[in-house]
Amino acid sequence: MNTEARAPVNPEIPPDLPSALGSDDPAYRVFIDSLDYLSPADLARVEDAFVFSERCHRGQARISGEAYITHPLAVAGALADWKMDAVAIMAALLHDTIEDTGVTKEELAQRFGKPVAELVEGLSKLDRLEFASQHEAQAENFRKMLLAMARDIRVILIKLTDRLHNMQTLGSMRPDKRRRIARETLEIYAPIANRLGLNTLFRELQDLAFQNIYPNRYEVLERAVKSVRGNRKEMVQRILSSLADKLAQAGVKAEVFGRQKTLYSIYRKMIEKHLSFSQVLDLYGFRVVVEDEMSCYRALGALHALYKPLPGKFKDYLAIPKVNGYQSLHTTLIGPYGTPIEIQIRTRDMHRLAQEGVASHWLYKESGKFSDDLHDKTTKWLESLVEMQSMSGDSSEFYEHAKVDLFPDEVFVFTPNGKILTLPRGATAVDFAYAVHTDIGNRCVAARINREFAPLRTELQNGDQIEIVTAVIPNPNPAWLKFVKSGRTRSKIRHFLRSAHHDSSAALGKRMLSSELARYGQRLQDVPVAGWGRVLDRSGAQAEGHILSEIGTGQRPAGDVVVELLGLDPAKALPASGTAPVLINGSDGVAVHLSTCCQPIPGDPIVGSLDATRGLVVHTHDCLRIRRHLGQDAQKWVDVEWAPEVHSQFDVRIRVEIRNQRGVLARISSAIAEADSNIMHISMDDAGGMYTTLYFTLQVRDRKHLARVMRGIRHLPEVSRISRIRDSEERST
C-alpha cells in the first residue's frame, strides 16, 4: 500500500513498452541474489511475480520520477533480508496491483495461488468506498489491515516494509502531506513495529517521522550530535574498554559495544524531562551480549562492582519478558566524570529477537524456542484485536482502542494464584479484572490490592497482587470509561453498555408501541408478519428489535410505526394526544433515566422526554429546565405515570438550616435513620456564625416517605428551616 502520490497512468501505453527495470538492472540482480535461501521452484515463482508486476506498473512513475516498480522491489527486498517465504515475497512484489492497476484478486489467485491473492487483498486500500472524513477512511483502512494481519502475520510485515520505503522516499511530496504521513507513522506504524518486537524497524520509522514532522528541529539536533561526537569518542572508548576488562576478569565471555541513541529518542528525552541538549549526557547506550542466561546475571554483578548502579534503574526483562517477547537486563551505572551509562545485557538469541522481533520466526527458524514463543504471543495479541473489533461500535472506535493498546510501557502484576499479567502503564484494577476474563470485569464491584481493599480506579504498580470481588449480576459502571487505560477494556465496557442500552431501549419501545396499538384496539402479539415486513423494508433495519430500540430512544415515533404496521392511511391516523402513558417503576433499565436536575420521586407529577443517547428522561412536571421546552417538538414528549406498585429507592436532596450546637448532626442522622431512610451524601455551608446549612442526599421510597423524614427532622429544636431542593429552586415544606 503506497502512501506516496504518483504520476497518472497512461492508458494508451502499449504492453510491449520497454521495461524501466529489467533483469539486467543491478537492483534487480541484488534482489534475486538475496533469495539464495529459496528453492529453484520458489525462485522461479518470485521471478514470474516480478515480471507480472513490472508489466502491470509499466508507464507508472513515482512523484520522484523513478519507475514505479522500484517501490514493490524495495519492499520485497526488505522481506528477503528477513528470509521471508516465497508467498510473502511475491505478495510484496504484487501488493499495489489490485489497488493501482485494475488487476483483480481472482486473476492473482489463478496465476499465483490463493495465499498470495489473500495477502495482496489484505494490503489494498478501500479507495472505492466513500467516507465522511479522512479520519474515518484512515480508521477503516486500519481496521481492515489489522483484521487481515490477524489472519496472516505476513500482512503487517509487508505493510511495515512498505511504509518504511515510503518514509525513505517522502522528499518529493508536499510538506503538508509529508507531515500527515509521518504523524500517522509515528502514532500507528512505529508502535505496531515495537509491539511486534521489530526494534530496528521501529527506531528507523521513528527517526524518519521525526525528520518529516519537525525538519528544522531534526537538522539542528543532528548537527549538535555530530559536533559532540568527537569530544565524547574518547570517553566512549574508555567505557567500552573498562566494561570488557571487568567482564574478562570475572570470567564472563562477552561482546561489548556502544551505539549512539537515535535522534528521536534524544529529542523525546529533552521534551519529557525539559532538558537542553547540553544536559543530555547519555547520548550512547551500551550492550553486553553473552553466551547464556546465567552469564547475564554474572555480567550484571561484575558491572555493578565496576561502577555504582543508579537506584531504581534496574529492570529484569529476563525473568519477566516484555509483552512483545523482548528479554534483557537493563541497568544504569554512574560512569567516569559522573556520566550515567545505560547498559543492556542479553544472550545472542535474545539480541537477535530484540532486533528482528516476530520476523525472527522466519529469519532464525532453526533456533526454535525464541521465535516460536514470540510468534505464539503475537498470535494471541492479534486474536485479542479481533475480539476488540467485534465489540467496537465502528471503525473509528476500534482505531482509538487499538492505538491505546499499542502504548509501549507496561506494568507486570499478579493474580492471587501467582500468574503474571501484563497491562499498559497506568492500568487500573478494572483493567486487571477484564484482562482476567470479560465476565469478571463485567461483574467486578471491588478490588483487593496486596490484600487490602482499594478503589477500582487505583493505578497498578509493578509487582502488585490483585484480587477482584464480583457481584452475581453483571453491571459495569459507565464512569469506568473515564479512568480505564486498556483499549481492550474500554471496548468491552462499551460493548456491554451498548447491548444493555439496546435491550432496555427495545423493552421501553415495546411498551410505547403496545400503548399506541391499544388506541387502535390492537395488541402487539397480533400484528401480522406482513406488517413487520413493511416496516423493516422501508426502514432498512434488520430486525424488529432495532425498530423497538429506535422507538425507545425517540429516533422513530411509535405512532408512525403503528401506521405502517397496520397499513393505515397516515391522514386518518389518530392524534398523538390520546396515547396511553408509559408506567415508570424506578427499575426500568438503562433506557429510562430519572433526571438529576429535579430528582423525581413517586408522588411527583412527571413528564418524559426522549433523548437519542439516554433514552427516556423523566422530569418533574414543574422542572425549571424543561418548562420552556414543553410546547416544542411534540413527538419528543411522552406521557408517563408512576406504576401502581413501586419498590425502588430514589435519591432526593434536602436543605437543613440549624443552630450550631454540639451533637446536632448526630441527632439529625438518628432522626433520618428512625424514619427508615439512608444518607447517601452530606455537605456543609458554614459561615462561622450561629447558624449552619447542611445539604443531604437521602434515599426515600416516595413523596409520603420524604414528608415523614422531613417531619422527623423538623421536630428537632435545633432545626430552624428544612426544604427540598429542586434545581436552583427551594420549596419550604
C-alpha positions, 0 to 999 in steps of 0.5 A: 500500500503506497502512501506516496502520490504518483504520476497518472497512468497512461492508458494508451501505453502499449504492453510491449513498452520497454521495461524501466527495470529489467533483469539486467538492472543491478537492483534487480540482480541484488534482489534475486541474489538475496533469495539464495535461501529459496528453492529453484521452484520458489525462485522461479515463482518470485521471478514470474511475480516480478515480471507480472508486476513490472508489466502491470506498473509499466508507464507508472512513475513515482512523484520522484520520477523513478519507475514505479516498480522500484517501490514493490522491489524495495519492499520485497527486498526488505522481506528477503533480508528477513528470509521471508517465504516465497508467498510473502515475497511475491505478495510484496512484489504484487501488493499495489496491483489490485489497488493501482492497476485494475488487476483483480484478486481472482486473476492473482489467485489463478496465476499465483495461488490463493495465499498470495491473492489473500495477502495482496487483498489484505494490503489494498486500500478501500479507495472505492468506498466513500467516507465522511472524513479522512479520519474515518477512511484512515480508521477503516483502512486500519481496521481492515489491515489489522483484521487481515494481519490477524489472519496472516502475520505476513500482512503487517510485515509487508505493510511495515516494509512498505511504509518504511520505503515510503518514509525513505522516499517522502522528499518529493511530496508536499510538506503538508502531506509529508507531515500527515504521513509521518504523524500517522507513522509515528502514532500507528506504524512505529508502535505496531513495529515495537509491539511486534518486537521489530526494534530496528524497524521501529527506531528507523520509522521513528527517526524518519517521522521525526525528520518529516514532522519537525525538519528544522528541529531534526537538522539542528539536533543532528548537527549538535550530535555530530559536533559532540561526537568527537569530544565524547569518542574518547570517553566512549572508548574508555567505557567500552574498554573498562566494561570488557576488562571487568567482564574478562576478569570475572570470567564472563565471555562477552561482546561489548559495544556502544551505539549512539541513541537515535535522534528521536529518542534524544529529542523525546528525552529533552521534551519529557524531562525539559532538558537542553541538549547540553544536559543530555549526557547519555547520548550512547547506550551500551550492550553486553551480549553473552553466551547464556542466561546465567552469564547475564546475571554474572555480567550484571554483578561484575558491572555493578562492582565496576561502577555504582548502579543508579537506584531504581534503574534496574529492570529484569526483562529476563525473568519477566519478558516484555509483552512483545517477547523482548528479554534483557537486563537493563541497568544504569551505572554512574560512569567516569566524570559522573556520566550515567551509562545505560547498559543492556545485557542479553544472550545472542538469541535474545539480541537477535529477537530484540532486533528482528522481533516476530520476523525472527520466526522466519529469519532464525527458524532453526533456533526454535524456542525464541521465535516460536514463543514470540510468534505464539504471543503475537498470535494471541495479541492479534486474536485479542484485536479481533475480539476488540473489533467485534465489540467496537461500535465502528471503525473509528472506535476500534482505531482509538482502542487499538492505538491505546493498546499499542502504548509501549510501557507496561506494568507486570502484576499478579493474580492471587494464584501467582500468574503474571499479567501484563497491562499498559502503564497506568492500568487500573484494577478494572483493567486487571479484572477484564484482562482476567476474563470479560465476565469478571470485569463485567461483574467486578464491584471491588478490588483487593490490592496486596490484600487490602481493599482499594478503589477500582480506579487505583493505578497498578504498580509493578509487582502488585497482587490483585484480587477482584470481588464480583457481584452475581449480576453483571453491571459495569459502571459507565464512569469506568470509561473515564479512568480505564487505560486498556483499549481492550477494556474500554471496548468491552465496557462499551460493548456491554453498555451498548447491548444493555442500552439496546435491550432496555431501549427495545423493552421501553419501545415495546411498551410505547408501541403496545400503548399506541396499538391499544388506541387502535384496539390492537395488541402487539402479539397480533400484528401480522408478519406482513406488517413487520415486513413493511416496516423493516423494508422501508426502514432498512433495519434488520430486525424488529428489535432495532425498530423497538430500540429506535422507538425507545430512544425517540429516533422513530415515533411509535405512532408512525410505526403503528401506521405502517404496521397496520397499513393505515392511511397516515391522514386518518391516523389518530392524534398523538394526544390520546396515547396511553402513558408509559408506567415508570417503576424506578427499575426500568433499565438503562433506557429510562433515566430519572433526571438529576436536575429535579430528582423525581420521586413517586408522588411527583407529577412527571413528564418524559422526554426522549433523548437519542443517547439516554433514552427516556428522561423523566422530569418533574412536571414543574422542572425549571429546565424543561418548562420552556421546552414543553410546547416544542417538538411534540413527538419528543414528549411522552406521557408517563405515570408512576406504576401502581406498585413501586419498590425502588429507592430514589435519591432526593436532596434536602436543605437543613438550616440549624443552630450550631450546637454540639451533637446536632448532626448526630441527632439529625442522622438518628432522626433520618435513620428512625424514619427508615431512610439512608444518607447517601451524601452530606455537605456543609455551608458554614459561615462561622456564625450561629447558624449552619446549612447542611445539604443531604442526599437521602434515599426515600421510597416516595413523596409520603416517605420524604414528608415523614423524614422531613417531619422527623427532622423538623421536630428537632429544636435545633432545626430552624428551616428544612426544604427540598431542593429542586434545581436552583429552586427551594420549596419550604415544606 
